[in-house]
Amino acid sequence: MQKEEIIQLHTLFAQIKNELEQETPDGPSFAEYEALDVLPHHVHKSKDDHKRAVFVLGKGLAEVFSHDKYSGTGRVAQRLARMEARLR
């Protein structure tokens, strides 16, 4: 993917995260994503920084929507965690 495409995906995931936070104020925590300090509008950050943010945020979103770690979404969360670990 090109950097612009990754930023678009990052923006979409961030919008979903914001909606979840508005709907459930005491809901999921995205501390790992927030610790990265890479937001979609930080276009000066590297492609790898945005890619890592997409994987971490995607993993967090998948965990929110999974009912257990063996569901399809739960397995997606595990795969995203492994992919993000490779970027470190």
C-alpha positions as CSV (number, residue, x, y, z in Angstrom):
1,M,0.0,0.0,0.0
2,Q,1.0,3.6,-0.6
3,K,1.4,5.9,2.3
4,E,-1.7,7.9,1.3
5,E,-3.8,4.7,1.3
6,I,-2.5,3.7,4.8
7,I,-3.3,7.2,6.1
8,Q,-6.9,6.8,4.6
9,L,-7.3,3.4,6.4
10,H,-5.8,5.0,9.6
11,T,-8.4,7.8,9.3
12,L,-11.3,5.3,8.9
13,F,-10.1,3.3,12.0
14,A,-9.7,6.5,14.0
15,Q,-13.3,7.5,13.1
16,I,-14.6,4.1,14.3
17,K,-12.6,4.4,17.5
18,N,-14.0,7.9,18.1
19,E,-17.5,6.7,17.5
20,L,-17.0,3.8,20.0
21,E,-15.6,6.2,22.6
22,Q,-18.6,8.6,22.2
23,E,-21.2,5.7,22.4
24,T,-19.5,4.1,25.4
25,P,-17.6,6.6,27.5
26,D,-16.5,4.0,30.0
27,G,-15.9,1.5,27.2
28,P,-12.8,0.2,25.5
29,S,-9.4,1.7,26.2
30,F,-7.0,2.3,23.3
31,A,-4.0,3.2,25.5
32,E,-1.6,1.2,23.3
33,Y,-2.6,3.1,20.2
34,E,-2.6,6.5,22.0
35,A,0.9,5.7,23.3
36,L,2.2,5.6,19.7
37,D,1.3,9.3,19.4
38,V,0.6,8.9,15.6
39,L,-2.7,10.4,14.4
40,P,-4.1,10.3,10.9
41,H,-3.4,14.0,10.3
42,H,0.3,13.5,11.2
43,V,1.2,13.2,7.5
44,H,4.9,14.0,8.3
45,K,5.2,10.7,10.2
46,S,6.7,7.8,8.3
47,K,4.8,5.2,6.4
48,D,5.9,2.6,9.0
49,D,4.6,4.7,11.8
50,H,1.2,4.9,10.2
51,K,1.3,1.2,9.4
52,R,2.1,0.3,13.0
53,A,-0.7,2.6,14.2
54,V,-3.2,0.9,11.8
55,F,-2.2,-2.6,13.1
56,V,-2.4,-1.5,16.8
57,L,-5.7,0.3,16.3
58,G,-7.1,-2.5,14.1
59,K,-6.2,-5.0,16.8
60,G,-7.9,-2.9,19.4
61,L,-11.1,-2.6,17.3
62,A,-11.1,-6.3,16.5
63,E,-10.8,-7.1,20.2
64,V,-13.8,-4.8,20.9
65,F,-16.0,-6.6,18.3
66,S,-14.9,-10.1,19.1
67,H,-16.9,-12.2,21.6
68,D,-14.0,-14.5,22.3
69,K,-10.5,-15.1,21.1
70,Y,-11.7,-18.0,18.9
71,S,-14.2,-16.1,16.9
72,G,-13.3,-14.8,13.4
73,T,-12.8,-11.3,14.7
74,G,-10.8,-12.6,17.7
75,R,-8.4,-14.4,15.3
76,V,-8.1,-11.2,13.2
77,A,-7.0,-9.3,16.4
78,Q,-4.4,-12.0,17.1
79,R,-3.1,-11.8,13.5
80,L,-2.9,-8.0,13.6
81,A,-0.9,-8.2,16.9
82,R,1.6,-10.6,15.2
83,M,1.9,-8.3,12.2
84,E,2.4,-5.2,14.4
85,A,5.1,-7.1,16.4
86,R,7.0,-7.7,13.2
87,L,7.2,-4.0,12.5
88,R,9.0,-3.3,15.8
